[in-house]
């Protein structure tokens, strides 16, 4: 068994990695932008 604090910490780590994992696939799938492309999309000069 693990303590409630250790369980919470483990859950936080799992949730963190679950939240960033989709973003790690972005470069491979082409869902990234250069600064210039992003500025054009956001209409920033």
Rosetta blueprint (number, residue, H / E / L):
1 X L
2 X L
3 X L
4 X H
5 X H
6 X H
7 X H
8 X H
9 X H
10 X H
11 X H
12 X H
13 X H
14 X H
15 X H
16 X H
17 X H
18 X H
19 X H
20 X H
21 X H
22 X H
23 X H
24 X H
25 X L
26 X H
27 X H
28 X H
29 X H
30 X L
31 X L
32 X L
33 X L
34 X L
35 X H
36 X H
37 X H
38 X H
39 X H
40 X H
41 X H
42 X H
43 X L
44 X L
45 X L
